[in-house]
Every structure is written in structure tokens, then in C-alpha cells.
């Protein structure tokens, strides 16, 4: 979602337009499930086409606002940052989830979800010259993993927190709304996330504005 929203924002679309787009269609607007998908049950091509069609097939470097999309190199789990080329491919690469969405290959290298390496990429924003970094973390908070969850899920959550915490410590400001632990691409989850996100942002906005005035 970070890559998708970032691409639309960097293209010049305002928040109201992006919000309106988010209410259009359903899960099949972005997902193309198939029993023939490679190492997953969703191909990922529909997401790629959705982005490129709405951005008139512009490349990353042609966008009016600078955009960098994070992904994970599949074979060694190293973070990779796309700052040029096909926007749809970069968004797709940043969204590929092992076992769910098929990996995408770029010049012979496969990529997957940035969550596997750098879920909240504050450090790269710093390296690229950002003077004030606003981080957004939509992961479950530490300690919210259900006690009955299997060991692999608890280990996954702990590893994610260990990747996120060093990054957000270096942000100038953090949005971290309280969302349900389990969520899916369903209207009820979407409405829940939207309401809680808006309430959290409204509550934190005065603090952010004060911080920006001192920056």
C-alpha cells in the first residue's frame, strides 16, 4: 500500500482523488487469483496494469514529485530501491508476498514485499536528503500477537518489529494507528482501517504542525 499510495501521490493526485479511487471496485480490481500463479495464488499483473493505466504509463523519473519504491531482493532478503523505470513493475515488486503473490523478475532478479527487509524505510529517505521524515507504520503493535498464534507467526512478528523499530526511531514524526491484528482485502476491514487512521491522524495533526513549524 505504501508503494501504491506513494506512486499516486507523486504523480500529482491529491488526497481527495486518491480517497475516491480507493472506494472504486473491489478485491478483484487489484488481485488476479489463479491456480496457475507461480509460487502463490495471485499473479500480480493486475496490480501492475492498474497502476500503469492510471498513471498513463509514465516512468518513475517522469513523475513531478520524486518517488523511491522499496522492495526486497528475494534471494538474499536485501532491500532494493527503485527510483526509475516502470512504476507498475516497481509497485508490484514491492507488494509480492511469498506464497500469496507471485514474485516479479526484473532483469533476471526476483523481488518481493519490502516488508521482508525494510517495512518503514526512513533511513533511505535520510540518505536521499529528506530534511523532515514523516513515517507511517500500519503494522500491529508489539505485544498484540494472539497468545494462541503458532510459533512461526510469533517469530515473524518479532522479526518485523526488529526491522521497524530502528527505522522509526530516526523519523521526525510517526503515525501509527491502532488497527486490528488480522485484516484482509474486504470492505469491512477497509472501513475499519480508514476510520481508525483518520481518527489517529486528526489527533496527531496538531503535534505534527508544531513539529514542522520548528523544523
C-alpha positions in Angstrom: 0.0 0.0 0.0 2.9 2.4 0.7 4.2 2.0 -2.8 0.8 2.3 -4.4 -0.2 5.4 -2.5 3.2 6.9 -2.9 3.1 6.4 -6.7 -0.3 8.2 -6.9 0.7 11.0 -4.6 4.0 11.6 -6.5 2.0 11.7 -9.8 0.2 14.8 -8.5 -3.1 13.3 -7.5 -4.4 14.9 -4.3 -5.7 13.1 -1.2 -9.4 13.5 -2.1 -8.8 11.9 -5.5 -6.9 9.0 -4.1 -9.5 8.5 -1.5 -12.2 8.4 -4.2 -10.2 5.9 -6.2 -9.9 3.7 -3.1 -13.6 3.2 -2.9 -13.9 2.1 -6.5 -14.0 -1.6 -7.4 -13.2 -4.5 -5.0 -10.5 -7.1 -4.4 -10.5 -8.2 -8.0 -9.7 -4.6 -9.1 -6.1 -5.3 -7.9 -5.8 -9.0 -7.5 -5.8 -11.7 -10.2 -6.2 -15.0 -8.4 -5.3 -18.2 -10.4 -4.4 -21.8 -9.7 -1.7 -21.3 -12.3 0.1 -18.5 -10.5 3.8 -19.1 -9.9 4.6 -19.8 -6.2 1.4 -18.1 -5.0 -2.3 -17.9 -5.8 -2.2 -14.3 -7.2 -0.3 -13.4 -10.3 0.2 -9.7 -9.6 -0.1 -8.5 -13.2 -3.5 -6.8 -12.5 -1.9 -4.5 -9.8 0.9 -3.6 -12.3 -1.6 -2.8 -15.0 -3.9 -0.8 -12.6 -1.0 1.5 -11.7 0.3 2.0 -15.2 -3.1 2.6 -16.7 -4.0 5.3 -14.2 -0.6 7.0 -14.5 -0.6 6.9 -18.3 2.4 4.6 -18.3 4.7 7.3 -17.0 8.1 6.2 -15.6 9.2 6.9 -12.1 11.6 9.6 -13.2 8.9 11.4 -15.1 6.7 12.0 -12.0 6.5 15.6 -10.8 7.5 14.6 -7.2 10.4 12.4 -6.5 9.4 8.8 -5.8 11.5 5.9 -4.4 9.9 2.5 -4.0 11.3 -0.1 -1.7 11.3 -3.8 -2.3 13.2 -6.9 -1.2 15.6 -8.9 -3.3 14.3 -12.4 -3.0 17.5 -14.5 -2.9 19.2 -12.6 -0.1 16.4 -10.5 1.5 18.4 -7.3 0.9 16.4 -4.0 0.4 16.4 -2.5 -3.1 15.1 0.9 -4.0 13.5 1.7 -7.4 13.9 5.3 -8.5 13.5 5.0 -12.2 11.7 2.8 -14.7 8.3 1.2 -14.9 6.1 2.4 -12.0 3.7 -0.6 -12.1 6.6 -3.1 -12.0 8.1 -1.4 -9.0 4.8 -1.3 -7.1 4.2 -4.9 -8.0 7.8 -5.8 -6.8 7.2 -4.0 -3.5 3.9 -6.0 -3.0 4.8 -9.6 -3.8 4.2 -11.8 -0.8 5.8 -15.2 -0.8 3.1 -17.9 -1.1 0.4 -15.4 -1.9 1.5 -13.1 -4.8 3.9 -14.5 -7.4 7.4 -13.0 -7.4 8.2 -10.5 -10.1 11.5 -10.6 -12.0 13.4 -7.5 -13.2 16.4 -8.2 -15.4 16.7 -11.7 -14.1 16.4 -10.8 -10.4 13.3 -11.6 -8.4 11.8 -9.2 -5.8 9.2 -9.4 -3.1 7.4 -7.3 -0.5 9.5 -4.6 1.2 8.2 -5.9 4.5 10.8 -8.6 4.4 13.7 -6.1 4.6 12.6 -2.6 5.3 8.9 -2.1 6.2 9.3 1.6 7.1 12.2 2.9 5.0 13.2 6.0 7.0 16.9 5.6 6.5 16.8 5.7 2.8 14.8 8.9 2.9 17.5 10.4 5.1 20.2 9.3 2.7 18.4 10.9 -0.2 18.3 14.2 1.5 14.9 14.4 3.3 15.0 17.1 5.9 11.8 16.1 7.7 10.7 12.5 7.6 7.1 11.5 8.4 6.9 7.8 8.9 3.7 5.7 8.7 3.6 2.3 10.4 0.5 0.2 10.0 1.8 -3.0 11.5 0.3 -4.5 14.6 1.9 -3.1 17.8 4.4 -5.1 19.7 2.6 -7.4 22.2 -0.6 -7.7 20.2 0.2 -11.1 18.6 -2.6 -13.5 19.9 -1.3 -15.9 22.6 -2.7 -18.8 20.7 -0.8 -17.9 17.5 1.6 -20.5 16.2 5.3 -20.1 16.9 6.1 -19.2 13.3 3.7 -16.3 13.4 5.1 -15.0 16.7 8.7 -15.3 15.3 7.6 -13.4 12.1 6.0 -10.6 14.1 9.1 -10.2 16.3 11.4 -10.1 13.3 9.2 -7.4 11.7 9.3 -5.3 14.9 13.0 -5.6 15.0 13.2 -4.3 11.4 10.7 -1.4 12.0 11.9 0.0 15.4 15.4 1.1 14.3 13.9 2.9 11.3 11.1 4.8 13.1 13.5 5.9 15.8 15.1 8.1 13.2 11.9 9.6 11.8 10.9 13.2 12.8 7.3 12.2 13.2 5.4 8.9 13.3 1.8 8.0 12.5 1.0 4.5 14.0 -2.8 3.9 14.2 -4.2 1.0 16.2 -5.5 -1.5 13.7 -6.9 -5.0 14.2 -4.2 -7.7 14.2 -5.8 -9.6 11.4 -7.1 -7.8 8.3 -7.8 -8.7 4.7 -8.9 -7.0 1.4 -12.5 -6.8 2.5 -14.8 -3.8 2.7 -15.3 -4.2 6.5 -11.5 -4.2 7.1 -11.1 -1.3 4.7 -13.7 0.8 6.5 -12.2 0.0 9.9 -8.7 1.0 8.8 -9.9 4.2 7.2 -11.9 5.3 10.3 -9.1 4.5 12.8 -6.5 6.0 10.5 -8.4 9.2 10.2 -9.0 9.5 13.9 -5.4 8.9 14.7 -4.2 11.4 12.1 -6.7 14.0 13.4 -5.4 13.5 16.9 -1.7 13.7 15.9 -2.1 16.6 13.4 -1.6 19.5 15.8 1.6 17.8 17.1 2.8 17.4 13.6 2.1 21.0 12.7 4.1 22.2 15.8 7.0 20.0 14.9 7.0 21.2 11.3 7.0 24.9 12.5 10.2 24.2 14.4 11.9 22.2 11.7 
